[in-house]
């Protein structure tokens, strides 16, 4: 490549740096987003699997219903394919912190002799120290990092105590205190989601690890197995699952034999223990009967003594009653003597009280009248003062009115004269304007003639200069040169005429404006005089009205005030006389009260002496009675204690007998135990992470593709329009002899440089940013190690290859089409498209009212259809991505509240251990307690696996015991219409996701398989809304008819009386302590779990929305930049015509805003379909996302697009201001 050519390429990049950077940014965004999101799930899988391998997480976990023996451990170790085996103890218990708070703990054992070895054997699910150290002594433990232990009231160094409230805790643990020596992380528990527990409120608060020596259990509760060669597989893939299943099948094969051996062992031990317990029961029964007989004899002696003392007390009581009767008779005769005198005194006091009341009422009335009279006098004085004030003001206002009228009459002729002069000068200005327009037209014609003359000369001389051409072809040149000279003279003459006309126009304009200003000033003076006259007349009228009102008030109130003063004096005289009478009455009443008070004193003294003697006798009687009551109380307590002891002994004996009977029954009903083989998928943390990785992968497969397509479309448009824009340079290079290949290479190098740089940058950022952001976001929900960011070559090649191919193909296509034209054609500006009438012009009422600039905008929008459609498509794509992002958020956020509130309306579920013994059980009694449970019902629920299109689809068969009550616990309704769906007694009702997956409609038949492998065919009678899992609702009769067996109602649905956190915890605690309960689940806990899962997906949605927003900004910037660059000459022309910078910006932005609005509206519609496509693509069988986008999401999407459009316009304003009018006009030459 020649140096000059390289300079040309570099100069092109430098001169169009904004376009180059725009291509770079768009490619980087598209490639980075596509490759980064696609690479996120492989990075997450690799990082998680490496974490599991480094900590030796178990591959299989064995749990036995009757525990697991050492022989079982050895049998498992002997299986081919088993690499390591770790037996372990696990138990749930309530532990107390140093502050006394109780926590539900899951305590698990670890082999203390292996945890610090460099190459430990039989130590799986290894722990890594976060704080402190690992346990090395038997009384030590460590706490799992995910437990919020500090918020729970303890820390490293504290001692936790096994609560004595735990039932028979000594049978499980050998010690009651454990010292916390460290905090650890483990791959077995790395999620904040807590598992269910069998004690407390049913949820594990903290996980503890301690030595095996601290457990008192006779058998292991778990056996953890590591499969040989399993580490070679990615544990989050199906290949790992299939490989581990091979070893699991071998373990399944030996589980039957090992279970039978364990059954015989347990049964033998139980029968021996039962025989010993029966002997102890007989000895205890004989001892209890002997002690009860001695106690009965002592109680009989006490009863006899109490009867004798009761007779003595009855005689004393009779004597006291006789004395009391005599005293009461004397007291009754005393009041009769005093009654008459007291009545007279009372009547006098009543009359005095009435007189005082009348006097006080008269005083109040006089005071009120005095105040009213004072107020009237004050109002009269104010009215007189107002008259004195208003009379001079009225005189002055009346004298000023004639002067104001004279001023108005004086100004009217002046205003009329000024208006006539202004109209005359305006007519002169219009005439000058007409002459100036004619001169301008003459100048345009002369310029056109000059341009044509010059064009003829240029065409005739060819490659010669004018001098060479005139010398070689004088005959041809002379007339053409003369014509140009003549045209130049005409131009000069026309310019002179235009200047003269412009001066005349300016003079006429200034004179007209001055005359108009004088006329406006005269009119203002006239208006001011008229206003003053009107205000003066109004003031006269208002003052006269106030004066007349004040005089009328004075004439009316003066006589009333004089009469009131006379009445007040008469009332005061009457009150003085009444006061004297009241004073005399008070003296007479005081004398009567003194005489009456001394009369009863002597009689009362005699009565009190008699009462004193009677009280003394009563006190002696009460003492005797109290002693008797004490004796009775002692007897009663003795009898109660005897009855209690007897009852207790009988109950203890009955309980012992019942325990013996229960033990015998349990031995008789003892079933052969089972082994449950659990994989990592049954581990809460592992299953949660695996599910979320799958959701990330589902979204990454769909959303980035559309993102990339929008970016590629804009990059393609940019290169195509760049080649079209540089037609002149291409024509020049072609005329200078450059080959098509060389010319094309310039643009290919330009496009490839920007694209490759964007790919490199996008891959570097995408492969690091997106996995890190999403991994760190999930770290809020999990305790995760660092992420390993791998350079994924296939994804890099796909994303970069697609970007390079799109840009390169667009560049080659545009170059090839342009290079097919002749150099002379390319060197001329491309002829503008012919103007056409647009549809809006035919709407005359609208078109004729539009401004000129608005008409230009409307024509430009539809004249350049390619630019219109490419801009609208680019903006619509970005808006659609934003709508999809916000729509995903709406769809995800809808799930939890709709499923656990709108569909499932119950509060909790209880798994029944033995459905046949439910009736009359303790559990039924607890459920009947209205203070705990307001309503409940029994159902049968089992998992069903069915084949649809050769793919296994899991669903739950849901069978209520009472079909009529299903509506109180599950709301069956259609999603779209909201109409209720009737529960079918003869068919089934299925959920919407299942209907879509199996392509079923109402009236179709479906074949289902139950947990026992039986199949049945059922008619679909309804399809209902559901979001989490899939359900088939059927009656018990339909189930039995289809599968040939009756369902077992082993699940309780209930409504809690207290829905608070404390109420739910109390209910859980009560139910878990109830016999016959296998497990309890609160809907609020399920809701929290699913909310956490949905929030994790929401994190990805936020990343999508932010990325779509950035893409929208870059796309808008690039399209606006191209639009301005292509129209540089047009913009410079309107600047020459006198447009200010703000008007130029408005001229361009008006089109930009219109295109943004049109693109946004199209994007909102396109987003609906894209959202539905993405939703259907990322859904898994167990979850159905919401189908609706909230109105606010449309608003946010449109606002973001329009805000980005406004920001781009602000950024591009500087570029518009920097456009040079002279250079732009000279560019084509």
Residue, then its C-alpha position, 0 to 999 in steps of 0.5 A: x500500500x502506497x504512502x499516499x493511499x495510507x494517508x488517505x485512509x487515515x485522513x478519512x478516519x480522522x475526518x469522520x472520527x465520530x462515525x468511526x467511533x459510532x461503528x466501533x461502539x455499536x459493534x462493541x456493544x453488539x458483540x460484547x453483549x452477545x458473546x458476554x451473555x452467551x459465555x456467562x453460563x459456561x463461566x458460571x458452570x465452570x466456576x461452580x463445578x470447580x468449587x464443588x470439586x475442590x470441596x469434595x461435595x457429595x455425589x450421592x446421599x443415602x438416607x434410611x428410614x430406620x437409620x444406617x449401620x456400619x455394615x451398611x457403610x461397608x456395603x456401600x464402600x464395596x460397590x464398584x464405582x464408589x470412590x469415597x464414603x462418609x457416614x454422618x449424623x444429622x439432627x435438628x435441635x433448638x439451641x440457646x445463645x448466651x443471651x437466652x434466645x432459642x434458635x433452630x439448628x441443624x447439627x451435623x457431624x464431621x470426622x475430627x480425625x480427618x479434617x486437618x489431614x493433607x489427604x483426608x479419607x472419608x471426609x466429604x463436603x469439606x469446610x473452608x475456614x472464614x473466621x477462627x479455626x476448625x474444631x479439634x476437640x469434642x466440645x467444639x463446633x463451627x457455624x456455617x457462613x450463610x447463617x446470620x449468626x451475629x444477628x442471632x446473638x452469638x459470635x466466635x468464642x461463645x458457647x451454645x447450649x442444647x435447649x432442655x425443651x428438646x424432647x429426649x435430647x439426651x438420646x441424640x446428643x452426648x453433651x449439652x454445650x458446644x463452643x463456637x470456634x470458627x465460621x466456615x463455608x461449605x458447598x453443601x450449604x451456600x444459599x441463603x435459602x433455608x431448609x425445613x426443620x422438624x423442630x421449632x418453627x419448622x425452618x433452620x436458622x443456623x447450621x453447626x458442624x461438630x465431632x461425631x463423638x457428640x452424638x448419642x445415636x446408635x446408627x448413622x443418619x446419612x451416608x455421603x458417597x463420592x462417585x469415582x470419575x464424576x469430577x471429570x464431568x460438569x456437575x450442572x449438565x445432564x452428562x454428569x447426572x447420567x454418569x452418577x445414575x449408573x452408580x446410583x442404580x448399583x446402590x439401589x440394587x443392594x438397598x433391598x437386602x440391606x433394608x431387610x437386615x436392618x428390619x430384623x435387627x430393629x424388631x429383635x431389639x424392640x421385642x427385648x426392650x418390650x419384655x423388660x418394660x412389661x416387668x417394670x410396669x407390674x412392680x410399679x403398679x403394686x407399689x402405687x396401690x399400697x401407698x394410696x390405701x394408707x393415705x385414705x385412712x388418714x383423711x377419714x380421721x380428719x373429717x370426724x374432728x371437723x364435724x364436732x367443732x362445727x356444732x359449737x360454732x352454730x350455738x355462738x352464732x345464735x346468741x350474736x344474732x339475738x343481740x343484733x336484733x335488739x340493737x337494730x330496733x333502737x337505731x330505727x326509733x331515733x330517726x323519727x324524732x329528728x325528721x320533722x325539724x330536718x324537713x323544715x330546714x330543708x325547705x328553707x334551704x331550697x327557697x334560698x337556693x332559688x332566690x340566689x339563682x334568680x338574683x344571679x340570672x338578673x345580674x347576668x342580664x344587666x351585664x349583657x344589656x350594659x355591654x350591648x348599650x356600650x357597643x351601640x354607642x361606639x358604632x354611633x360615634x364611628x358613623x359620625x366620624x365617617x361622615x366628617x371624613x367622607x364629605x371633603x373627599x366627595x367634594x374634591x372628586x366631583x371637582x376633578x371630573x371636568x378636568x379629566x374629560x377635557x384631557x380626553x377630548x384634547x387627545x382624540x384628534x392627535x391619535x387620529x392624525x398619527x394613525x393616518x401618517x403611519x398608514x401612509x408610510x406603511x404603504x410606501x414601505x410595501x411599494x419599496x419591498x415590491x421593487x426590492x423583490x423585483x431587483x432580487x429576481x433580476x439578480x437571480x436571473x443574471x446569476x443563472x445566465x452567468x452560471x450557464x455561460x460558465x458551464x458552456x465555457x467549461x464544457x467547450x474547453x475540456x481539459x484546457x485552461x481558458x487561455x489555452x482554449x482561447x488561443x487554440x480555438x478563437x472562433x469557438x471561444x470568442x462568442x462564449x467569452x463575450x456571452x460570459x462578459x455580458x452576463x457578468x455586466x448584467x449581474x453587476x447592474x442587477x446587483x447595483x439595482x438591488x442595493x439601491x432598492x434595499x436602501x430605499x426599503x430600509x429607509x421606508x421601513x424605518x420611517x413607517x416604524x417611527x410613525x407607528x411608534x408615535x401613533x402607539x404612544x398617542x393611543x397609550x396617552x388617550x387610553x390612560x386619560x380614559x382610564x383616569x376619567x372612569x376611575x374618578x367617576x367610580x370614586x365619586x359614586x362609591x363615596x356618595x353611597x358610603x356617606x348616605x349609609x352613615x347618615x341613615x345609621x346615625x338617625x336610626x340609632x340615637x333614640x334607641x340608645x337613650x331608651x336603653x339607658x333608662x331601662x338599665x337603671x331600673x333593672x339595677x335597682x331591682x337587683x339591689x333589693x333582691x340581694x338584701x332579702x337573700x342575706x336575711x334568709x341565710x342568717x335564719x337557716x344558719x341558726x336552725x342548723x345549729x340547734x338541730x345538730x346537737x339533738x341526736x348526739x346523746x342518743x347516738x352515744x348509747x347505741x355505740x356502746x351496745x354495738x361495741x359489745x356486739x362486735x367483740x362477740x362477733x370477733x370471737x366467733x370469726x376466730x373460731x370459724x377461721x380455725x374451722x375453715x383452716x381445718x377444712x382447707x387442710x382436709x380439702x388439700x389432703x383430699x385433693x392431693x390424694x385424688x391427684x396422686x391417685x389420678x397421677x398414679x392411674x394415669x402413669x400406669x395407664x400411660x405405661x400400659x398404653x406405651x407398652x400396647x403402642x410398642x407392641x403395635x409398633x413392633x407388629x406394624x413395623x414395616x421394612x425400612x427404605x433407602x432414599x438415594x438423593x443426588x445433588x439435585x435434592x440439595x437446596x443450594x445446588x438445585x437453586x443455583x442450577x435452576x438459576x443458571x438454566x434461567x440465565x442460559x435461557x435468556x442468553x439464548x434469545x435476548x442478545x440475538x435481537x440486541x445484536x441484530x439491531x446493532x448490526x443493522x445500524x452498523x450496516x446502515x452507517x457504512x452504506x450511507x458513508x459510501x454514498x456520501x463520498x461519491x465525489x472522492x470515489x469519482x475523483x480516485x476512479x478518474x485518477x486511475x485507481x482500480x475498483x479494487x483499490x478504491x473498495x479497499x479503502x472503505x473495506x479497511x475503514x469498516x474492518x478497522x472499526x469492526x475488528x477494534x469493536x469486536x476486540x474491545x467488545x469481547x474483552x469487556x463482554x467476557x469479563x463484565x457480564x459474567x462478573x456482574x451476574x455472578x456478583x449479583x448472585x453472590x447476594x443470594x449465595x456464598x460463592x467463590x470467585x468466578x473464573x472468566x474463560x475466553x470462549x473461542x466459539x462464542x467469540x468467533x460467532x459474535x465477531x464473525x457475524x459482526x465482521x460479515x455484516x459490516x463487510x457485506x454492506x460495505x462491499x455492496x455499497x462500494x460495488x453499486x457506486x463503482x458501477x457509475x462513470x467517474x464524471x457522474x460520481x464527481x457531480x453531486x447526486x441529483x436530489x430526489x424530485x419533490x412529490x406531494x405527500x398525503x398530508x398536503x391533500x388534507x387542506x385544512x391542516x396543511x394550510x395552517x402549518x408553518x413553512x418550516x413544519x411543511x419542510x419537515x413533513x416533506x423531508x420525512x417522506x421524501x427520503x424514504x430510505x433514511x426514514x425507514x432505517x431511522x425508524x427501524x433502528x429506534x423501534x428496535x431499541x425501544x422494543x428491546x427496552x419494552x422486552x426488558x421491562x416486560x420481563x421484569x413485569x412477567x417475573x414479578x407477577x409470578x409470586x403474588x399471583x400464585x401465592x395469593x390469587x391462585x393458592x389462597x391457603x396459608x399452610x400445608x401439613x403432611x400427614x404421616x398415616x392418613x388411615x389414623x387421621x380421624x380422631x387423632x391429635x392432629x385433627x384436634x389441633x386443626x379444630x382449634x379456632x384460635x390456631x386454624x380457621x378452616x382446613x381440608x384434606x387433599x391428595x397430591x402426588x407427582x406425575x410424569x408423562x410423555x408429551x412429544x417424547x419429552x417428560x413433563x412433570x405435573x401434580x395430581x390434586x384430589x380434594x376429599x371434599x370437592x365442594x370446598x376446593x374454592x376456599x383454598x384454590x381459586x380456579x379461574x381463567x387468566x385472560x377473562x378472569x371467569x371462574x372455572x367450575x370444578x369437574x366431578x367427572x373430568x379434570x381441570x388442568x393448568x394453562x402451562x400444561x395445556x400449552x405444552x401438551x397442546x390440549x383444549x377443553x373437550x380433549x382427552x389426556x392420558x396420565x400416569x400416577x406414582x404407582x405406574x397406573x395410567x388413566x384417560x381423562x376428559x379436559x373440562x377446564x383450563x385455569x391460571x397457574x404459574x408455579x408447577x403444573x397441576x391436574x385437579x380431579x375429584x376422588x371418584x374421577x381418580x379412582x375411576x381412572x386409575x383403579x385405586x382410591x387416593x390417600x388424603x395425606x395433605x392438609x390445606x389450612x387457613x391460619x387464624x394469626x397471619x403474623x410472623x409470630x402467629x405462623x411460628x407458634x402454629x408451626x411449633x404446635x404442629x411439629x410437636x403434634x403426633x402424626x405430622x410428617x412436615x409443615x410448610x407455610x405458604x409465606x415461606x414458599x412465597x419468600x423462596x420463589x421471590x428470592x429466585x425471581x429476584x435473582x432473575x430480575x438482576x439479569x433483567x436489569x442488566x438487559x435494560x441497562x444494555x438496551x438503554x446504552x444501545x439506544x443512545x449509541x444508535x440514536x447518536x449514530x443515526x443523528x450524526x449520519x443525518x447531519x453529515x449527509x445534509x451539511x450543504x442543506x444546513x449551510x444553505x439555510x444558514x446563508x439564508x439567515x437562520x440563527x443557530x437555534x433555528x437551524x437546530x430546530x430545523x434538524x431536531x424537528x425531524x429527529x423528534x418526529x422520527x424518534x416518536x414514530x420509531x418509539x411508537x413502532x417499537x412499543x408495538x414490536x416490543x409486545x411481540x418480542x416480549x411474548x417470543x422471549x417469554x415463551x423461549x425462556x420459560x421452563x416447564x415448571x414455571x409460567x411467566x406472566x403474559x402482560x406488560x404493565x402500562x408503566x413499562x411502556x411509559x418508561x420504555x418510551x421516555x428512555x428512548x425520547x430522553x436519549x433522543x433529547x440528549x443526542x440532540x443536545x450533543x449534536x447541537x455543537x456540531x450544527x454550530x460548527x458547520x461552515x457556510x463557505x466551506x460547505x457551499x464550496x465543497x462540490x466544486 
